[in-house]
């Protein structure tokens, strides 16, 4: 029961972080890693083992990033759309390959990096 309660709390926090309902339209400085992690929590049901695809391993390579002045809702929506598209591609690829022929577990790599005037977020599917 405690595990279930903790999971519900985590999902609630992720939904709150994702939607930013408690903040103004321009949210101010936000932590991009929190947005990415909240998105992954919301998509957890699609990442775990399914009948039509194997579990997807998430590889996070996060570098230290400054908080970013942005519209977090729009950015989080971009994260969820991008990650959903990658999961869809993995599902389609997995359906085309017999599960016995899968050589490796599918992976999604998420890398973040900061340069003097830019922040990079790279989301890529590792070959199935």
Helices and strands as residue ranges (DSSP letters): H 2-19, E 28-30, H 32-42, H 44-47, E 57-62, E 68-70, H 72-96, G 99-101, E 107-114, E 119-126
